[in-house]
Amino acid sequence: MALFQLWVDRDLLALIFFRLDYMLIEIPTLTSEVTGSPSPPANTHIHVYITNQTLSRVNPSHFNQMATHSLQSLALFSWLLLHAYASSSIERSTYIIHMDDSAMPSAHKTHQQWHQAILVALSPVDPPPHLYSYDHALHGFSASLSPSELDELSRSHGFVSAYRDVQATLDTTHTFEFIGLGSDTGLGPKSGYGSGVIIGMVDTGLWPESESFHDNGMPEVPKKWKGGCDPGVAFNSSLCNRKLIGARFFNKGVEKNNPNITFSMNSTRDTIGHGTHTASTAAGNYVSGASYFGYANGTARGMAPLAGVAMYKVIWNEMFYASDVLAGLDSALEDGVDIISISMGFNRVPLYEDPVAIASFSAMERGIVVSSSAGNAGHSFGSLHNGAPWQLTVAAGTMDRQFSAQITLGNGVSITGSSFFLKNEHLSGFPLLYNDTLKACNSSTLLPPNTKAIVVCEGNDTIDLKSQIGFVTETAVAGAVLITNLTSFLNINIPCPAVLISQEEAKPLLDYVTKSTEPQASLSFQHTLFGAKPAPIVASYSSRGPSVFTPGVLKPDVMAPGSKVLAAWPPNIPAGRLDSKSLFNDFNLLSGTSMACPHVSGVAALLKATHPEWSPAAIRSALMTTANLVDNTNKPIGASDKEPGVPATPLDMGAGHVNPNSAMDPGLIYDAGPEDYVNLLCALNYTQNQIKTITRGSNYTCSKPSLDLNYPAFVAFCDNSDQVSQAFKRVLTNVGDRVSVYNVRTTTGLEGFTVKVVPETLIFERRYEKREFSVSIEGKLTSDSPVIHGYVIWEAAYSKHVVRTPVVVARPEIKPRANKTS
């Protein structure tokens, strides 16, 4: 221990005892004229203990010299200690600073040298402590800064943004925990986290240097793998590894249709960001410290973090064509992938012209699961694509994570709202501006420019939310509170300090601002909250069923998280905007069924690793019959386009929200093979040529046409008088306990209909034994709703297994009209 006993006088600093072992400083509150601060009491006695942390400011070699030097030198050293103490007493907080790495002066060999030089320039005597330099998760560094130092740094060359460091937990980007994959038990560890499984991503390419695609902890590349890593512009074959095991690109279709085209990046490297995001969602490796400019802080990982990734780039900045998509899918089949994830589709294209449907049929024959997105066309019936019965079609929902800001009114009332403002700003005690003239926020001329006040805006039918935000930003008021019921579905960066609250949440605000003579409020940003309720709900953008060309087969199949999903992102593509500047980050928050699809792709990989003998239909069945039907309030899952309390239908969300751990052990499955799908096509009056197009000319016949596909759902359409009389046959395969007994029950919701199941008990004496049952639905649809639904549920008598199968009754007008008929 180094002990310094200092007698401090207004005119003299004398060091009278000196010894060094290791260093720690503890000094009571003390200031000195020498440091330019108010004087201490005369003859103040202090003890100084020094640690290595403090000695980072002072060269330790100087201590021995000072011990033998004159009292004047020792007094000078004491002065330096006190000066360091006084400087360090300035209140500092830790910030994460984003820098434009291209702004680094050539004199610095590394980013860390540059970052440390910046900090020294801020305070040469007492530089702010440097924590880390970041070269992968982001471009920048973290440091402890005072308010004045942060203000000075923000004006330095190369500065992009800064936000306060927040307490981190090794939780996740949250989606895999939200669907139940966050524990040390269940499907994740049981499957080896996807080890040995290969997911083929058909997308926009990827950013190979992303930490999500590093191969730390990855197993060796499976011996079955036959793919390659094709070189191209800014993409060497050496960029592939045990995580990114394959990379190919296809653009001859684009080139052929546009002879004079020049590709911006003629390689598998991602110039859009979509493929990097989806691939890391499905199978990204672990990346700690991931966040979106301070939001969603945690450890990022994909659903199957130990699965291999092969990227097939078929979508380009310039455009994309079906011929290239089909070539990418064809290559994936040849290379030996186990799962294909494709977050794109073709709208209202008949199955025999749809490259995804065609390639998916071949994949199904080979035992390869094709997981595809339902589309983002919104809540109209029949708006989805990727509706082929042999595909897995995924809808999108919300989750219980909320990105928020806090409003504190002058009367002490606090309101939590939604915000995507990317700056860690705190507005304290600003006046609230609200009146009949300004509240529409529909004109930048009405709003007083550069007003140091927080304006309150109310939504109306004459202006949309984005326009209001634009006017508020243009006028540069101090901040804004926007009252709108679209807060749950906002997916835009807010370029000004604005908070969104619902009309219900706004009641205490409006009561206060209209009754107070001098209303004021404070705003603080960059809060990430968990446990938002209700969640999940079906997202507003998620396309709905039924399928255009096979309306009698339920689509979508399941729902997964799709809103505000954090995943990897190319660092040279803007991830947000602030003050008219583009912001860059190695992670981004995106929404869409494109984000929901890779969640299910990754879960399918885990199921494939656990049950390699299961067919694609078996995996889909396990996901559907075990899906969750209730939200985190234990009420039926709702949809954004329905009133609160009104349940979503299977045409909105499929069989429910994906539940991976239950899907691992479903008890019973509905299986189907190529011949079953061909029989369906025959019953739908597809011609032999059309069927051959889909099946690649395989020797299938139409000897047993049937609309009754062995699918885990029952869909019946009313006739013109709203009557239904329809029978179904299904076969269940036992994949659970060797000896099992299941009893049937049906749920309510099918008012006006009688649902009869025969037999009511199924007895299985061995694994993989099959049992047949029938379901008849009769009655008249009396509800005002065009769709009603219920469930046929098989419950095991001696185990936990519950096998749920949706029953949908719908009016014929919801059947979508195809542009082309088969």
C-alpha positions in Angstrom: 0.0 0.0 0.0 1.3 3.5 -0.8 0.4 6.0 1.9 0.9 9.7 1.4 0.2 11.9 4.4 -0.2 15.4 3.1 -0.5 18.5 5.2 -2.1 21.0 3.0 -1.7 24.7 3.8 -2.8 27.6 1.6 0.8 28.3 0.9 2.6 25.0 1.2 2.2 21.4 0.1 4.6 19.1 1.9 5.0 15.4 1.4 6.2 13.9 4.7 5.7 10.1 4.2 6.1 8.0 1.1 5.9 4.3 0.4 4.9 2.2 -2.6 3.4 -1.3 -2.9 0.3 -1.1 -5.1 -1.9 1.8 -5.8 -5.4 3.0 -4.8 -6.6 6.5 -4.2 -9.2 7.5 -1.7 -9.4 11.2 -1.0 -12.1 13.1 0.9 -13.8 16.0 -0.8 -11.1 18.5 -1.3 -10.4 21.4 -3.5 -7.4 23.7 -3.7 -6.4 27.2 -5.0 -3.6 25.4 -6.8 -6.1 23.7 -9.0 -8.1 26.8 -9.6 -10.9 25.7 -7.4 -12.1 27.2 -4.1 -9.6 26.9 -1.3 -9.6 24.1 1.3 -9.6 24.8 5.0 -6.1 25.6 6.3 -4.0 22.7 7.5 -6.4 20.1 6.1 -5.1 16.6 6.7 -5.7 14.0 4.1 -4.6 10.4 3.3 -3.8 9.4 -0.2 -3.9 5.7 -1.3 -3.0 5.0 -4.9 -3.9 2.2 -7.3 -2.9 1.2 -10.8 -6.1 2.9 -12.1 -4.9 6.2 -10.9 -1.3 5.6 -12.0 -2.5 5.4 -15.6 -2.4 9.2 -15.4 1.1 9.4 -13.8 4.3 7.7 -14.8 5.2 5.3 -11.9 8.9 5.6 -12.6 8.7 9.2 -11.4 7.9 8.1 -7.8 11.3 6.8 -6.8 12.9 9.9 -8.3 10.6 12.0 -6.3 11.3 10.1 -3.1 14.9 11.2 -3.2 14.4 14.7 -4.7 14.0 17.9 -2.9 10.9 19.0 -0.9 10.1 21.3 -3.8 9.8 18.3 -6.2 7.7 16.4 -3.7 5.5 19.4 -3.2 5.1 19.7 -7.0 4.2 16.0 -7.2 1.6 16.6 -4.4 0.2 19.4 -6.4 -0.2 17.1 -9.4 -2.0 14.5 -7.3 -4.4 17.1 -6.0 -4.9 18.5 -9.5 -5.6 15.0 -10.8 -8.0 14.5 -7.9 -9.8 17.7 -8.5 -10.1 16.9 -12.3 -11.4 13.4 -11.6 -14.0 14.8 -9.2 -15.8 16.1 -12.2 -18.9 14.0 -12.7 -18.4 11.7 -15.7 -20.6 9.1 -17.2 -19.7 6.3 -19.7 -20.8 6.8 -23.3 -20.5 4.7 -26.4 -19.3 6.9 -29.3 -19.9 6.1 -32.9 -17.1 7.4 -35.2 -16.7 7.6 -39.0 -13.7 5.3 -39.3 -12.9 6.9 -42.7 -12.1 10.1 -40.8 -9.2 8.6 -39.0 -6.0 10.6 -39.8 -3.3 8.6 -41.5 -0.9 9.4 -38.6 -2.7 6.8 -36.5 -2.0 3.1 -37.2 -5.0 1.8 -35.4 -8.4 3.0 -34.4 -7.5 2.7 -30.8 -4.6 5.1 -31.2 -6.9 7.5 -32.8 -9.6 7.2 -30.1 -7.0 7.7 -27.3 -5.6 10.7 -29.1 -9.1 12.2 -29.2 -9.5 11.8 -25.5 -6.1 13.3 -24.7 -7.1 16.3 -26.8 -10.2 16.8 -24.7 -8.2 17.0 -21.5 -4.4 16.8 -21.7 -3.8 16.8 -17.9 -6.5 14.4 -17.1 -7.7 12.5 -20.2 -11.1 10.9 -20.0 -10.7 7.1 -19.3 -10.8 5.0 -22.4 -12.7 1.7 -22.0 -12.8 -0.1 -25.3 -12.2 0.5 -29.0 -14.7 -1.3 -31.3 -13.9 -2.5 -34.8 -16.6 -5.1 -35.3 -19.9 -4.5 -33.5 -19.6 -0.8 -34.4 -17.0 1.7 -35.4 -16.1 3.7 -32.3 -15.2 3.5 -28.7 -16.5 3.8 -25.2 -15.2 6.3 -22.7 -16.1 8.1 -19.5 -17.0 11.7 -20.2 -18.2 14.8 -18.4 -21.0 16.8 -20.1 -18.5 19.4 -21.3 -16.2 16.8 -22.7 -19.1 15.1 -24.5 -20.1 18.4 -25.9 -16.6 19.1 -27.2 -16.3 15.6 -28.6 -19.5 16.0 -30.5 -18.0 18.8 -32.5 -14.8 16.9 -33.4 -14.1 15.6 -36.9 -15.4 12.1 -37.5 -18.0 12.1 -34.7 -21.3 10.4 -35.6 -23.2 9.9 -32.4 -22.9 9.1 -28.8 -25.3 7.6 -26.2 -25.0 6.8 -22.6 -23.9 3.3 -21.6 -26.7 1.3 -19.9 -26.6 -1.7 -17.7 -26.4 -4.8 -19.9 -27.5 -8.3 -19.2 -26.4 -11.3 -21.2 -30.1 -11.7 -22.1 -30.2 -11.7 -26.1 -31.6 -9.7 -28.9 -34.6 -11.2 -27.1 -36.5 -12.9 -29.9 -35.0 -16.4 -29.3 -35.8 -16.0 -25.6 -39.3 -14.7 -26.4 -40.1 -18.0 -28.3 -38.6 -20.1 -25.5 -35.0 -20.9 -26.6 -33.3 -18.9 -23.9 -32.9 -21.6 -21.2 -30.3 -24.4 -20.7 -32.9 -27.0 -21.3 -35.2 -27.8 -24.2 -34.8 -27.9 -27.9 -31.6 -25.8 -28.1 -29.3 -28.0 -26.1 -31.1 -31.1 -27.1 -30.4 -30.4 -30.8 -26.8 -29.3 -30.2 -28.0 -25.8 -31.2 -28.2 -27.0 -34.8 -24.7 -28.5 -35.0 -24.3 -30.4 -38.2 -27.3 -28.8 -40.0 -26.9 -26.5 -43.0 -29.3 -23.6 -43.7 -29.3 -22.3 -47.2 -30.3 -18.6 -47.3 -31.7 -17.4 -50.7 -31.4 -13.7 -50.3 -29.4 -10.5 -51.0 -26.0 -12.0 -50.0 -24.3 -11.2 -46.7 -21.5 -9.3 -45.0 -19.0 -12.1 -44.3 -16.9 -10.1 -41.8 -19.9 -9.6 -39.5 -19.2 -11.1 -36.0 -22.4 -13.1 -36.5 -20.6 -15.2 -39.1 -17.4 -15.8 -37.2 -16.7 -19.5 -36.6 -15.5 -19.5 -33.0 -16.9 -22.6 -31.3 -18.3 -24.0 -34.6 -18.0 -27.7 -35.5 -16.3 -28.8 -38.6 -18.1 -28.4 -41.9 -20.3 -31.5 -42.4 -18.8 -34.1 -44.8 -22.0 -34.1 -46.8 -21.4 -30.5 -47.9 -20.7 -30.2 -51.6 -21.0 -26.5 -52.1 -18.4 -23.8 -52.7 -17.4 -20.3 -51.9 -17.4 -18.4 -55.2 -15.0 -15.4 -55.4 -16.2 -12.1 -56.8 -15.9 -8.4 -56.3 -14.7 -7.7 -52.8 -15.3 -11.3 -51.8 -12.5 -13.9 -51.6 -13.1 -17.6 -51.1 -11.0 -17.3 -47.9 -13.9 -15.4 -46.3 -15.8 -18.6 -45.9 -15.2 -20.6 -42.7 -16.9 -23.2 -40.5 -19.9 -20.9 -40.0 -20.2 -19.4 -43.5 -19.6 -22.6 -45.4 -20.9 -21.5 -48.8 -21.4 -18.4 -50.9 -22.7 -18.2 -54.4 -24.3 -15.5 -56.5 -26.7 -15.6 -59.5 -27.5 -12.7 -61.8 -27.6 -14.0 -65.4 -31.3 -13.3 -65.5 -30.8 -9.7 -64.6 -27.9 -9.4 -67.0 -29.9 -11.0 -69.9 -32.9 -8.8 -69.4 -30.7 -5.7 -69.0 -27.7 -6.0 -71.4 -26.1 -2.7 -70.4 -26.4 -3.2 -66.7 -23.4 -2.7 -64.4 -23.6 -4.5 -61.1 -22.7 -2.4 -58.0 -21.2 -5.5 -56.3 -20.9 -8.6 -58.5 -20.4 -11.1 -55.7 -22.1 -12.6 -52.7 -21.3 -9.5 -50.6 -24.6 -7.8 -49.4 -25.3 -4.3 -50.6 -28.9 -4.2 -49.4 -28.6 -5.6 -45.9 -31.6 -7.9 -46.0 -29.7 -11.1 -46.4 -27.2 -10.3 -43.7 -30.1 -9.6 -41.3 -32.0 -12.8 -42.1 -29.0 -15.1 -42.1 -27.9 -13.9 -38.7 -31.5 -14.3 -37.4 -31.6 -17.9 -38.5 -28.1 -19.0 -37.5 -25.9 -16.2 -36.4 -23.1 -16.9 -33.9 -23.0 -15.3 -30.5 -22.1 -11.6 -30.5 -22.0 -9.8 -27.2 -22.6 -6.1 -26.8 -24.9 -5.8 -29.8 -27.4 -2.9 -29.8 -29.2 -0.5 -32.1 -27.6 2.8 -31.0 -28.3 2.0 -27.4 -31.6 0.2 -27.9 -32.0 -3.6 -27.5 -28.6 -4.0 -25.8 -27.5 -7.6 -25.3 -26.0 -10.7 -26.9 -27.2 -11.4 -30.4 -27.5 -14.9 -31.7 -29.5 -16.8 -34.2 -32.1 -19.5 -33.5 -29.6 -22.2 -34.5 -26.2 -20.6 -33.6 -24.1 -23.7 -34.4 -25.7 -24.5 -37.7 -23.8 -23.8 -40.9 -24.9 -21.0 -43.3 -24.7 -21.1 -47.1 -25.7 -17.9 -48.9 -27.2 -17.8 -52.4 -27.4 -14.2 -53.6 -30.3 -13.8 -56.1 -31.6 -10.3 -55.2 -29.7 -7.3 -56.4 -29.8 -3.5 -55.9 -30.6 -3.2 -59.6 -33.5 -5.7 -59.7 -34.1 -9.5 -59.6 -35.6 -12.1 -61.8 -37.3 -15.5 -61.2 -34.6 -17.2 -63.3 -31.9 -16.2 -60.9 -34.0 -17.2 -57.8 -34.6 -20.6 -59.3 -30.9 -21.0 -60.1 -30.0 -20.1 -56.5 -32.5 -22.6 -55.2 -31.3 -25.2 -57.6 -27.7 -24.8 -56.4 -28.8 -25.0 -52.8 -30.4 -28.4 -53.5 -27.3 -29.6 -55.2 -24.9 -28.4 -52.5 -26.6 -30.4 -49.8 -28.5 -27.9 -47.5 -30.9 -29.3 -44.9 -33.1 -26.2 -44.6 -33.9 -23.4 -47.2 -34.9 -20.0 -45.9 -36.4 -17.6 -48.4 -37.8 -14.3 -47.2 -39.2 -13.2 -50.6 -41.9 -14.4 -52.9 -43.9 -13.9 -56.1 -47.4 -12.5 -55.8 -50.3 -14.3 -57.4 -48.1 -16.4 -59.7 -49.5 -19.9 -60.3 -47.6 -22.7 -58.7 -46.3 -23.9 -62.0 -44.7 -20.5 -62.7 -43.5 -19.8 -59.2 -39.8 -20.6 -58.8 -40.1 -20.9 -55.0 -43.0 -23.4 -55.3 -41.3 -25.4 -58.0 -37.9 -25.7 -56.2 -39.7 -26.3 -52.9 -41.4 -29.4 -54.3 -38.0 -30.9 -55.3 -36.7 -29.9 -51.9 -39.6 -31.6 -50.2 -38.8 -34.8 -52.1 -35.3 -34.7 -50.8 -36.4 -34.2 -47.2 -35.4 -30.5 -47.2 -37.6 -28.0 -45.4 -38.4 -24.8 -47.2 -39.3 -22.0 -44.8 -40.8 -18.9 -46.5 -42.3 -15.5 -45.7 -46.0 -14.9 -46.1 -45.4 -11.3 -47.4 -46.0 -7.8 -46.2 -49.2 -6.9 -48.0 -51.3 -6.3 -44.9 -54.5 -7.7 -43.5 -56.6 -8.3 -46.6 -57.8 -11.9 -47.1 -55.8 -13.8 -49.6 -52.9 -11.3 -49.7 -50.1 -13.8 -48.9 -47.6 -15.4 -51.2 -45.5 -18.6 -50.8 -48.8 -20.5 -50.3 -47.7 -23.9 -51.8 -48.9 -26.7 -49.5 -45.4 -28.3 -49.4 -43.8 -25.0 -48.1 -43.7 -23.7 -44.6 -45.3 -20.3 -44.7 -44.6 -17.9 -41.8 -46.6 -14.9 -40.6 -45.2 -12.1 -38.4 -46.1 -10.9 -34.9 -44.9 -8.5 -32.3 -43.0 -9.3 -29.2 -42.9 -7.9 -25.6 -40.0 -5.6 -26.1 -40.7 -1.9 -26.3 -38.3 0.9 -27.3 -39.5 3.9 -25.4 -39.0 7.3 -24.0 -40.2 8.8 -20.7 -42.4 11.8 -20.3 -42.4 13.5 -16.9 -45.0 16.2 -16.5 -44.6 19.2 -14.3 -47.1 17.7 -11.8 -44.9 14.6 -11.3 -46.9 12.2 -13.5 -44.8 10.0 -15.7 -45.9 8.5 -19.1 -44.0 5.9 -21.0 -44.3 6.3 -24.8 -42.7 4.8 -27.9 -39.7 6.4 -29.6 -36.9 5.6 -32.0 -34.9 8.8 -31.5 -31.3 7.8 -31.8 -29.7 10.3 -29.5 -29.4 9.9 -25.8 -30.9 13.3 -25.0 -32.7 14.5 -21.9 -35.0 17.6 -22.1 -35.6 18.9 -18.6 -38.3 21.3 -17.6 -39.3 22.6 -21.0 -42.7 24.4 -21.5 -45.5 22.4 -23.1 -47.1 24.0 -26.2 -50.6 22.9 -27.0 -53.6 24.8 -28.6 -56.2 24.3 -31.2 -54.1 26.0 -33.9 -50.9 24.1 -33.4 -52.1 20.6 -32.3 -52.5 19.2 -35.8 -48.8 19.8 -36.5 -49.6 19.9 -40.1 -47.6 22.9 -41.2 -44.0 24.1 -40.5 -45.2 27.7 -40.9 -47.7 27.4 -38.0 -45.2 25.9 -35.6 -42.9 28.6 -34.3 -39.3 27.7 -35.5 -36.6 26.9 -33.0 -39.0 27.2 -30.1 -37.5 26.0 -26.8 -40.7 24.1 -26.0 -42.2 20.7 -26.3 -45.1 20.7 -28.7 -48.1 18.4 -28.3 -49.5 17.0 -31.6 -52.8 15.1 -32.1 -53.4 12.8 -35.0 -56.3 13.3 -37.4 -57.6 12.2 -40.7 -55.9 15.0 -42.7 -52.3 14.2 -42.0 -50.3 11.0 -41.4 -47.8 10.4 -38.6 -44.7 10.6 -40.8 -45.8 14.0 -42.1 -46.3 15.3 -38.5 -42.8 14.1 -37.5 -41.4 15.8 -40.6 -43.0 19.2 -39.8 -41.9 19.0 -36.2 -38.3 18.2 -37.3 -38.3 21.0 -39.8 -39.3 23.6 -37.2 -36.6 22.4 -34.8 -38.7 22.8 -31.7 -37.1 21.4 -28.6 -39.2 18.2 -28.7 -42.7 16.8 -29.4 -45.3 14.4 -28.0 -47.4 12.9 -30.8 -50.7 11.3 -29.8 -51.5 8.4 -32.1 -52.8 4.9 -31.9 -50.1 3.7 -34.3 -47.4 3.6 -31.5 -47.1 -0.2 -31.4 -46.3 -0.5 -35.0 -43.9 2.3 -35.6 -40.9 1.2 -37.6 -39.2 4.4 -38.5 -36.3 6.4 -37.0 -37.5 9.6 -35.5 -35.1 12.4 -36.5 -36.2 14.7 -33.7 -36.8 14.3 -29.9 -40.3 13.0 -30.2 -42.3 10.6 -28.2 -45.4 8.7 -29.4 -48.3 7.9 -27.0 -51.7 6.4 -27.5 -54.9 8.4 -27.0 -55.6 6.5 -23.8 -52.1 7.3 -22.5 -52.5 10.9 -23.4 -55.4 11.6 -21.1 -53.3 12.7 -18.1 -51.2 14.8 -20.4 -54.1 16.6 -22.0 -55.8 17.1 -18.6 -52.6 18.7 -17.2 -51.7 20.8 -20.3 -55.2 22.3 -20.5 -55.6 23.1 -16.8 -52.1 24.3 -15.9 -51.2 27.9 -16.4 -47.5 27.1 -17.1 -47.4 23.5 -18.1 -44.0 21.9 -18.6 -42.5 18.5 -19.1 -39.2 16.6 -19.4 -38.3 13.9 -22.0 -35.7 11.2 -21.8 -34.9 8.7 -24.5 -33.3 5.3 -25.3 -35.1 3.1 -22.9 -35.6 -0.6 -23.7 -38.4 -2.2 -21.7 -39.5 -5.9 -21.6 -42.9 -7.4 -20.7 -45.0 -5.1 -22.9 -48.6 -6.4 -23.1 -50.3 -7.9 -24.9 -47.7 -9.8 -26.9 -47.6 -11.3 -29.4 -50.2 -9.9 -31.7 -50.3 -10.4 -35.4 -48.5 -7.5 -37.1 -50.4 -5.1 -39.3 -48.2 -5.7 -42.3 -48.3 -9.5 -42.2 -50.1 -10.9 -45.2 -53.2 -13.1 -44.6 -54.6 -16.3 -46.0 -56.1 -18.2 -47.6 -53.7 -19.2 -50.4 -54.6 -17.9 -53.8 -54.2 -21.3 -55.6 -55.0 -23.8 -52.8 -57.5 -22.0 -50.5 -58.6 -25.2 -48.8 -55.1 -25.7 -47.3 -54.5 -23.4 -44.3 -52.0 -20.7 -44.9 -50.0 -19.2 -43.2 -48.8 -22.1 -41.1 -47.4 -20.4 -38.0 -46.4 -17.0 -36.7 -43.0 -15.9 -35.4 -41.5 -12.6 -34.2 -41.2 -10.2 -37.1 -41.4 -6.7 -35.6 -38.3 -4.7 -34.7 -35.9 -7.6 -34.8 -32.3 -6.9 -34.1 -29.8 -8.7 -36.3 -26.5 -8.2 -38.2 -26.2 -5.4 -40.7 -23.5 -4.3 -43.2 -21.5 -1.5 -41.6 -21.4 0.6 -44.8 -25.2 0.8 -45.3 -27.0 3.4 -43.2 -28.9 1.9 -40.3 -30.6 5.2 -39.2 -30.6 9.0 -39.5 -30.0 11.8 -37.1 -29.7 15.5 -37.7 -29.8 14.8 -41.5 -26.8 12.5 -41.1 -26.7 8.8 -41.9 -25.7 6.6 -39.0 -23.9 3.3 -39.4 -24.0 0.2 -37.2 -23.2 -3.5 -37.3 -26.7 -4.3 -36.2 -30.1 -3.0 -37.3 -33.8 -3.3 -36.3 -36.1 -4.4 -39.1 -39.7 -5.5 -39.3 -41.5 -7.8 -41.8 -42.4 -11.4 -42.5 -38.8 -11.5 -43.9 -37.7 -11.3 -40.3 -40.2 -13.8 -39.0 -39.3 -16.4 -41.6 -35.7 -17.0 -40.5 -36.8 -17.5 -36.9 -38.8 -20.6 -38.1 -36.0 -21.6 -40.4 -33.7 -21.8 -37.5 -36.2 -23.7 -35.3 -36.7 -26.1 -38.2 -32.9 -26.6 -38.2 -33.0 -27.5 -34.5 -35.8 -30.0 -35.1 -33.9 -31.5 -38.0 -30.9 -32.0 -35.8 -33.0 -33.6 -33.1 -35.2 -35.7 -35.5 -33.2 -36.2 -38.7 -35.7 -38.9 -39.8 -38.6 -36.5 -39.8 -40.0 -35.3 -43.2 -40.6 -31.6 -44.0 -44.4 -32.3 -43.4 -43.6 -33.9 -40.0 -41.6 -30.8 -39.0 -44.3 -28.5 -40.1 -46.9 -30.5 -38.3 -44.9 -30.5 -35.1 -44.7 -26.7 -35.3 -48.4 -26.2 -36.0 -49.9 -28.6 -33.5 -47.9 -27.3 -30.6 -48.1 -23.5 -31.5 -49.2 -21.1 -28.7 -52.7 -19.7 -28.9 -52.5 -17.2 -26.1 -50.5 -14.0 -25.4 -48.7 -13.0 -22.3 -51.9 -11.9 -20.7 -53.2 -15.5 -21.1 -55.8 -14.3 -23.6 -56.3 -15.4 -27.2 -53.7 -13.8 -29.5 -55.1 -10.8 -31.2 -54.4 -9.0 -34.4 -53.5 -5.3 -35.1 -56.5 -4.9 -37.4 -59.0 -6.2 -34.9 -60.5 -4.6 -31.8 -58.8 -5.4 -28.5 -60.1 -8.7 -27.2 -61.1 -10.1 -30.6 -58.9 -13.2 -31.4 -56.9 -13.5 -34.5 -58.0 -16.3 -36.8 -55.8 -19.0 -38.4 -56.0 -17.1 -41.6 -54.1 -14.3 -39.8 -51.5 -16.4 -37.8 -51.8 -19.9 -38.9 -52.0 -22.5 -36.1 -50.5 -20.0 -33.7 -47.2 -18.6 -32.4 -44.2 -20.9 -32.8 -43.3 -22.9 -29.6 -40.0 -24.7 -30.3 -39.7 -26.6 -27.1 -43.1 -28.2 -27.4 -42.5 -28.9 -31.1 -39.5 -31.0 -30.1 -42.0 -33.6 -28.7 -45.4 -33.2 -30.3 -46.7 -36.6 -29.6 -48.5 -37.1 -32.9 -47.8 -35.7 -36.4 -49.7 -35.3 -39.7 -47.3 -36.6 -42.3 -47.5 -36.2 -46.1 -45.3 -37.0 -49.1 -45.0 -36.1 -52.8 -47.8 -38.3 -54.0 -50.2 -36.6 -51.5 -49.5 -33.2 -52.9 -49.8 -34.5 -56.5 -53.2 -35.9 -55.7 -54.2 -32.4 -54.5 -53.0 -30.8 -57.7 -55.0 -33.4 -59.7 -58.1 -32.6 -57.7 -57.6 -28.9 -58.4 -57.7 -29.7 -62.1 -54.0 -28.9 -62.9 -53.1 -30.3 -66.3 -50.5 -33.0 -66.7 -48.0 -30.4 -68.1 -48.6 -28.1 -65.2 -48.0 -30.9 -62.8 -44.9 -32.0 -64.6 -43.6 -28.5 -64.4 -43.9 -28.5 -60.7 -42.7 -32.1 -60.2 -39.9 -31.9 -62.8 -41.6 -34.6 -64.9 -41.6 -37.3 -62.3 -43.7 -40.3 -62.8 -46.7 -39.2 -60.8 -50.2 -40.0 -61.9 -53.6 -38.7 -61.1 -55.0 -42.1 -60.2 -56.2 -40.8 -56.7 -57.1 -37.2 -56.9 -58.1 -35.7 -53.5 -58.7 -32.3 -52.0 -58.3 -33.9 -48.6 -54.6 -33.4 -48.0 -53.3 -34.9 -44.7 -52.6 -31.4 -43.3 -52.8 -30.2 -39.7 -55.9 -28.0 -40.3 -59.5 -28.2 -41.5 -60.7 -25.4 -43.8 -64.3 -25.4 -45.0 -66.0 -22.7 -47.2 -69.7 -22.0 -47.0 -71.9 -22.2 -50.0 -73.9 -19.2 -51.3 -76.5 -19.7 -48.5 -73.8 -19.8 -45.8 -74.2 -23.5 -45.3 -71.4 -26.0 -44.7 -71.5 -29.8 -44.9 -68.1 -31.2 -45.3 -66.1 -34.3 -44.2 -62.4 -34.7 -43.8 -60.1 -37.7 -43.2 -56.8 -37.5 -41.5 -54.0 -39.9 -40.4 -51.9 -39.3 -37.3 -48.5 -40.9 -36.7 -47.3 -41.6 -33.2 -43.9 -40.1 -32.5 -44.3 -40.0 -28.8 -44.6 -42.7 -26.1 -44.7 -46.3 -27.4 -48.1 -46.9 -25.9 -50.4 -43.9 -26.1 -54.0 -43.2 -25.7 -55.5 -39.9 -27.0 -59.0 -38.5 -26.4 -60.6 -35.8 -28.6 -62.3 -32.6 -27.7 -63.3 -29.6 -29.7 -63.2 -25.9 -28.6 -65.9 -23.3 -28.8 -65.9 -20.6 -31.4 -67.8 -22.6 -34.1 -71.2 -21.2 -33.2 -74.0 -22.7 -35.4 -71.9 -25.7 -36.4 -71.7 -29.3 -35.2 -68.2 -30.8 -35.4 -68.1 -34.5 -35.1 -64.9 -36.6 -34.7 -64.8 -40.4 -35.2 -63.4 -42.2 -33.4 -63.2 -40.1 -30.2 -60.3 -42.2 -28.9 -57.1 -43.2 -30.7 -54.9 -46.0 -29.2 -51.3 -46.4 -30.3 -49.3 -49.5 -29.4 -45.9 -48.5 -30.8 -44.0 -45.6 -32.1 -44.6 -44.6 -35.7 -47.9 -46.4 -35.7 -50.6 -44.7 -37.7 -54.3 -44.1 -36.9 -57.0 -42.6 -39.0 -59.9 -40.4 -37.9 -62.6 -38.4 -39.6 -64.1 -34.9 -38.9 -67.4 -33.7 -40.2 -68.6 -30.1 -40.0 -72.2 -29.2 -40.5 -74.2 -26.0 -39.9 -74.8 -22.4 -41.0 -72.7 -19.4 -40.5 -74.7 -16.9 -38.6 -71.9 -14.7 -37.4 -71.3 -11.3 -39.0 -67.6 -12.2 -39.3 -66.6 -13.8 -42.6 -64.4 -16.3 -40.7 -64.9 -18.3 -37.5 -62.7 -20.9 -36.1 -62.2 -23.5 -33.4 -59.9 -26.5 -32.7 -59.9 -30.2 -32.7 -57.7 -31.2 -29.8 -56.3 -34.6 -29.1 -55.1 -35.0 -25.5 -52.9 -37.8 -24.3 -54.5 -39.7 -21.4 -51.2 -40.5 -19.7 -48.7 -37.8 -20.8 -48.5 -34.1 -21.4 -49.0 -34.2 -25.1 -51.7 -32.0 -26.6 -52.2 -32.0 -30.4 -54.2 -29.0 -31.6 -55.6 -28.7 -35.1 -57.4 -25.5 -36.3 -60.9 -25.7 -37.8 -61.8 -22.7 -40.1 -65.2 -22.0 -41.6 -65.3 -19.1 -44.0 -67.6 -17.4 -46.5 -66.7 -17.9 -50.1 -66.1 -14.2 -50.8 -62.8 -14.3 -48.9 -61.4 -16.6 -51.5 -58.8 -14.6 -53.4 -59.1 -14.3 -57.2 -56.0 -15.3 -59.0 -54.6 -13.2 -61.9 -53.9 -16.5 -63.6 -55.8 -19.7 -63.2 -54.4 -23.2 -63.2 
